[in-house]
């Protein structure tokens, strides 16, 4: 008990008085497992919940200390249907029946869903799957700028149709070549950043194509600084070289081309925070 958590001490509760439950972290798309503890209807502590395929025994600082928004008093903590408070199970059943009734009465184009660029990609992909389960065209609007909408929508479709295998953190650590496109893993997904570092320690090679410097640059075989408006063009060029559609290889890309050609477990990591649909499409083509 010598080393204690400062945030936990501010409103202290004995650990054995906490009501705990497993959940999934909401701060990025990695999906680390958490063990959250509450007392008197407030969140008091978040700890890692072991999961051998995701975070194993770790979580990042954001996951450990970033849950205070849960204690915001205006936040709704119960389900309501037509201003009637109901259980979560009842709410799901009534909404499902209502959606089926709407589609049956008004046709397959009567339902439109709104997603959010602040929600996880998996959440938005789940909205697409929900509409498909109703037998309607998956029309989903993600509010925000048009470019951000297109970039997120494309990423959601790639996730929902499972065109590519999405590796776990453990699988990421076993990749021998990783290309990071358009993002800063250290800031956006720290646990994924950790897996990339473990890959490098095991002999893997890292290539970064990004407009700005990041913490991983010092471990990368090559870090290319590219203007934001030229990112998609750079990744498309790399895809053309890898598929032998062009004979000339620019010196900055030669190491990446050779490594991708020789690798057995390649991984392309592309951010969507840049809001550039052309870059997401280029990363898909490279993959």
Backbone torsions as a table, in degrees:
resi	resn	phi	psi	omega
1	UNK	NA	7.5	-178.6
2	UNK	-67.5	-45.1	-178.9
3	UNK	-96.2	115.1	-178.1
4	UNK	-124.7	164.1	-175.7
5	UNK	-87.1	120.8	-176.9
6	UNK	-59.6	-44.3	-179.6
7	UNK	-64.6	-36.6	178.7
8	UNK	-67.7	-34.7	-179.2
9	UNK	-70.8	-25.0	-175.8
10	UNK	-59.9	-42.1	173.3
11	UNK	-128.1	80.4	-166.4
12	UNK	-74.8	142.5	169.6
13	UNK	-139.5	143.2	177.4
14	UNK	-63.9	134.6	-176.7
15	UNK	-53.9	-34.8	-178.3
16	UNK	-76.5	-8.3	175.2
17	UNK	-92.0	-5.6	-178.8
18	UNK	-79.4	144.2	169.5
19	UNK	-95.5	118.3	-172.8
20	UNK	-112.7	154.9	177.3
21	UNK	-156.8	151.1	175.3
22	UNK	-79.4	145.4	176.1
23	UNK	-154.6	-175.0	-179.1
24	UNK	-119.8	134.0	-179.7
25	UNK	-64.0	142.5	-174.8
26	UNK	-106.3	3.6	-168.9
27	UNK	-84.6	-16.4	173.5
28	UNK	-154.6	-177.2	-173.1
29	UNK	-86.8	2.9	-178.0
30	UNK	-68.5	-41.4	177.3
31	UNK	83.2	39.8	178.2
32	UNK	-61.4	145.4	179.1
33	UNK	-86.2	135.2	-178.2
34	UNK	-121.0	153.0	168.2
35	UNK	-114.8	105.0	-176.8
36	UNK	-99.9	142.9	179.4
37	UNK	-120.7	132.5	-179.0
38	UNK	-126.2	157.6	175.3
39	UNK	-152.2	136.1	-178.6
40	UNK	54.3	42.6	175.1
41	UNK	63.9	24.0	175.0
42	UNK	-129.7	147.9	175.6
43	UNK	-74.1	130.6	-178.9
44	UNK	-114.1	-31.0	-173.7
45	UNK	-157.2	142.9	173.0
46	UNK	-124.7	129.3	178.6
47	UNK	-130.4	159.4	176.7
48	UNK	-69.3	136.3	171.3
49	UNK	-101.9	123.6	-174.6
50	UNK	-58.1	134.7	174.4
51	UNK	-150.3	113.4	-169.6
52	UNK	-67.9	-18.9	-178.4
53	UNK	-98.7	-11.4	-175.8
54	UNK	-117.6	-96.4	-173.8
55	UNK	-93.7	-3.8	-175.2
56	UNK	53.3	-105.8	-176.5
57	UNK	-115.8	16.0	-173.1
58	UNK	-125.6	158.1	164.6
59	UNK	-143.0	161.2	179.2
60	UNK	-84.3	173.0	-178.3
61	UNK	-63.8	-35.5	180.0
62	UNK	-64.2	-41.0	178.4
63	UNK	-67.0	-33.6	-177.7
64	UNK	-78.3	-37.2	-172.6
65	UNK	-115.8	0.1	-172.3
66	UNK	-96.0	18.2	-175.8
67	UNK	-99.1	11.1	-174.9
68	UNK	-64.4	-22.1	-179.3
69	UNK	-61.6	-21.9	-179.7
70	UNK	-63.2	-28.7	-177.2
71	UNK	-86.6	8.4	177.3
72	UNK	-68.7	124.3	-172.5
73	UNK	-67.5	-33.9	178.0
74	UNK	-69.1	-9.0	-175.3
75	UNK	-69.3	132.6	179.0
76	UNK	-72.1	134.1	-178.8
77	UNK	-123.2	9.0	178.1
78	UNK	-138.0	160.3	179.1
79	UNK	-90.4	140.2	177.8
80	UNK	-133.0	136.2	175.4
81	UNK	-124.4	117.8	-176.9
82	UNK	50.3	47.3	176.1
83	UNK	66.6	14.6	176.0
84	UNK	-108.2	125.4	179.6
85	UNK	-75.2	126.9	-177.7
86	UNK	-134.6	169.0	176.2
87	UNK	-73.0	163.1	180.0
88	UNK	-60.8	-43.8	179.9
89	UNK	-61.9	-42.3	178.3
90	UNK	-64.3	-39.1	-180.0
91	UNK	-63.5	-45.4	179.3
92	UNK	-60.8	-44.5	-177.8
93	UNK	-63.5	-42.7	-177.1
94	UNK	-70.7	-38.5	177.8
95	UNK	-66.5	-42.0	179.5
96	UNK	-61.6	-45.1	179.3
97	UNK	-64.2	-38.6	179.7
98	UNK	-65.7	-42.8	178.7
99	UNK	-62.6	-42.9	178.0
100	UNK	-61.4	-40.3	179.8
101	UNK	-64.5	-42.3	179.7
102	UNK	-62.1	-47.8	-179.2
103	UNK	-63.7	-40.2	-180.0
104	UNK	-65.3	-36.9	-175.2
105	UNK	-85.1	-36.8	-171.0
106	UNK	-115.6	-3.9	174.3
107	UNK	100.7	176.4	-170.9
108	UNK	-75.1	-12.6	-179.9
109	UNK	-104.2	18.3	-175.3
110	UNK	-91.6	-2.8	-177.1
111	UNK	-119.4	128.8	175.5
112	UNK	-127.5	132.8	-177.9
113	UNK	-109.6	146.6	175.8
114	UNK	-112.9	121.0	173.7
115	UNK	-100.2	-168.5	-178.8
116	UNK	-147.1	135.9	175.8
117	UNK	-68.2	-13.6	178.0
118	UNK	-88.0	-14.5	175.1
119	UNK	-80.2	163.2	178.6
120	UNK	-68.7	156.6	177.9
121	UNK	-59.9	-38.6	-179.8
122	UNK	-63.7	-36.1	178.3
123	UNK	-63.9	-46.8	178.6
124	UNK	-65.3	-36.5	176.7
125	UNK	-65.2	-36.2	178.7
126	UNK	-64.5	-33.3	176.2
127	UNK	-62.9	-41.7	177.1
128	UNK	-60.7	-45.3	-179.5
129	UNK	-65.5	-33.1	177.2
130	UNK	-62.6	-46.2	179.9
131	UNK	-64.7	-39.7	177.3
132	UNK	-61.7	-37.4	-179.6
133	UNK	-66.3	-23.8	177.0
134	UNK	-83.7	-6.5	-179.4
135	UNK	78.2	24.1	-179.2
136	UNK	-114.2	161.0	175.7
137	UNK	-63.3	129.1	-175.9
138	UNK	-74.2	80.6	177.1
139	UNK	-93.2	110.8	-177.9
140	UNK	-126.0	127.0	176.5
141	UNK	-104.8	123.3	175.8
142	UNK	-104.7	110.4	-172.4
143	UNK	-68.1	147.1	-174.9
144	UNK	139.5	-164.7	178.5
145	UNK	-68.0	159.2	-179.3
146	UNK	-60.3	-43.0	-179.3
147	UNK	-65.6	-43.6	178.6
148	UNK	-61.7	-38.8	178.3
149	UNK	-61.8	-46.3	-178.4
150	UNK	-66.3	-42.2	-179.7
151	UNK	-62.9	-46.9	-179.3
152	UNK	-67.3	-39.3	-179.5
153	UNK	-62.8	-42.7	178.7
154	UNK	-63.7	-43.6	178.5
155	UNK	-62.8	-39.1	178.3
156	UNK	-63.4	-43.4	-179.9
157	UNK	-63.5	-40.4	179.1
158	UNK	-64.2	-34.3	178.2
159	UNK	-73.4	-43.3	-174.8
160	UNK	-70.3	-38.1	-177.6
161	UNK	-87.4	-2.8	174.5
162	UNK	54.3	41.5	177.5
163	UNK	-63.8	-32.4	-179.9
164	UNK	-123.6	150.5	174.6
165	UNK	-74.8	131.0	177.9
166	UNK	-100.6	105.9	-171.7
167	UNK	-73.1	152.0	173.2
168	UNK	-74.8	172.7	177.5
169	UNK	-63.4	-36.8	178.9
170	UNK	-64.9	-41.9	177.5
171	UNK	-65.8	-36.6	178.6
172	UNK	-59.9	-38.8	-179.6
173	UNK	-64.2	-20.7	-178.5
174	UNK	-95.3	0.0	179.6
175	UNK	-72.8	142.6	-179.4
176	UNK	-98.0	-16.0	172.6
177	UNK	-140.7	127.3	178.6
178	UNK	-125.7	131.0	175.9
179	UNK	-113.8	119.3	178.9
180	UNK	-102.3	124.0	-173.4
181	UNK	-118.1	121.0	165.2
182	UNK	72.0	13.2	-178.6
183	UNK	-142.9	171.7	176.3
184	UNK	-117.1	97.5	-174.3
185	UNK	-59.7	-35.8	-177.3
186	UNK	-60.6	-38.2	-179.7
187	UNK	-86.1	-34.5	-173.0
188	UNK	-88.0	-40.9	-175.5
189	UNK	-146.2	79.1	-172.6
190	UNK	-57.5	-35.7	-179.2
191	UNK	-70.3	-33.1	174.2
192	UNK	-68.5	-37.7	173.9
193	UNK	-56.5	-42.8	-180.0
194	UNK	-63.9	-40.4	179.1
195	UNK	-65.3	-38.0	177.2
196	UNK	-63.6	-41.1	177.6
197	UNK	-63.0	-37.7	178.1
198	UNK	-66.3	-36.4	176.4
199	UNK	-61.6	-42.9	179.9
200	UNK	-65.2	-40.5	178.3
201	UNK	-61.9	-28.8	-179.9
202	UNK	-87.1	4.7	177.8
203	UNK	106.0	1.4	178.3
204	UNK	-71.4	161.7	-179.6
205	UNK	-117.0	140.8	-176.2
206	UNK	-117.8	134.1	176.2
207	UNK	-126.8	131.4	-175.8
208	UNK	-120.6	130.8	173.1
209	UNK	-122.1	107.4	-171.8
210	UNK	-155.4	152.1	178.9
211	UNK	-73.4	-19.8	-174.1
212	UNK	-134.7	158.9	179.7
213	UNK	-72.6	153.6	179.0
214	UNK	-143.2	175.0	-177.3
215	UNK	-65.2	-27.3	-176.8
216	UNK	-81.3	-9.3	-175.2
217	UNK	-57.5	-37.7	-175.8
218	UNK	-68.0	-16.3	179.4
219	UNK	-102.0	-4.7	-174.4
220	UNK	-81.7	144.9	172.0
221	UNK	-64.9	-43.4	177.0
222	UNK	-142.5	133.2	173.4
223	UNK	-120.8	113.4	-178.7
224	UNK	-99.2	123.3	174.0
225	UNK	-91.6	115.6	-176.6
226	UNK	-126.7	139.8	178.4
227	UNK	-59.6	146.5	-179.6
228	UNK	-54.1	-39.3	-177.4
229	UNK	-77.4	-4.4	179.3
230	UNK	-113.8	4.8	-176.9
231	UNK	-61.9	-49.3	-177.2
232	UNK	-61.4	-40.4	179.8
233	UNK	-63.3	-40.1	-179.3
234	UNK	-65.3	-43.1	-179.6
235	UNK	-69.6	-38.2	177.1
236	UNK	-63.3	-39.1	177.8
237	UNK	-62.8	-42.1	178.2
238	UNK	-61.1	-40.9	178.3
239	UNK	-63.5	-40.1	179.4
240	UNK	-64.6	-40.8	-179.5
241	UNK	-67.3	-42.9	-178.6
242	UNK	-62.4	-35.8	-178.7
243	UNK	-92.9	12.9	175.6
244	UNK	61.5	29.1	176.4
245	UNK	-84.3	-8.4	175.2
246	UNK	-139.7	143.9	-175.8
247	UNK	-88.2	-26.4	-176.7
248	UNK	-90.3	135.3	179.3
249	UNK	-119.8	119.0	177.7
250	UNK	-64.6	142.0	-176.9
251	UNK	-54.1	-36.4	-177.9
252	UNK	-65.6	-21.7	-176.3
253	UNK	-103.2	-6.7	-171.5
254	UNK	-62.0	-42.9	-179.5
255	UNK	-63.8	-42.2	-179.6
256	UNK	-65.3	-41.6	-179.6
257	UNK	-62.5	-45.9	-179.4
258	UNK	-64.5	-42.1	-178.8
259	UNK	-66.4	-42.4	179.9
260	UNK	-65.1	-36.9	-179.3
261	UNK	-67.8	-32.9	-175.6
262	UNK	-92.6	-16.3	-173.2
263	UNK	-73.4	152.9	175.9
264	UNK	-104.1	-23.1	-179.7
265	UNK	-134.1	85.8	-179.9
266	UNK	-91.2	151.2	178.9
267	UNK	-140.9	130.9	175.6
268	UNK	-108.7	122.3	177.6
269	UNK	-112.8	118.2	-177.9
270	UNK	-124.5	128.0	175.8
271	UNK	-77.9	160.0	171.2
272	UNK	-117.6	0.4	-178.4
273	UNK	-67.4	-19.0	178.7
274	UNK	-72.1	-19.3	179.3
275	UNK	66.4	33.2	-177.2
276	UNK	-113.7	101.5	-177.9
277	UNK	-64.3	-32.1	-179.9
278	UNK	-64.8	-33.7	179.6
279	UNK	-71.4	-39.5	176.4
280	UNK	-62.3	-42.4	179.0
281	UNK	-64.0	-40.2	179.8
282	UNK	-65.7	-40.6	177.4
283	UNK	-63.7	-38.7	176.7
284	UNK	-61.8	-45.6	179.9
285	UNK	-62.1	-39.2	178.5
286	UNK	-64.7	-42.7	179.1
287	UNK	-63.1	NA	NA
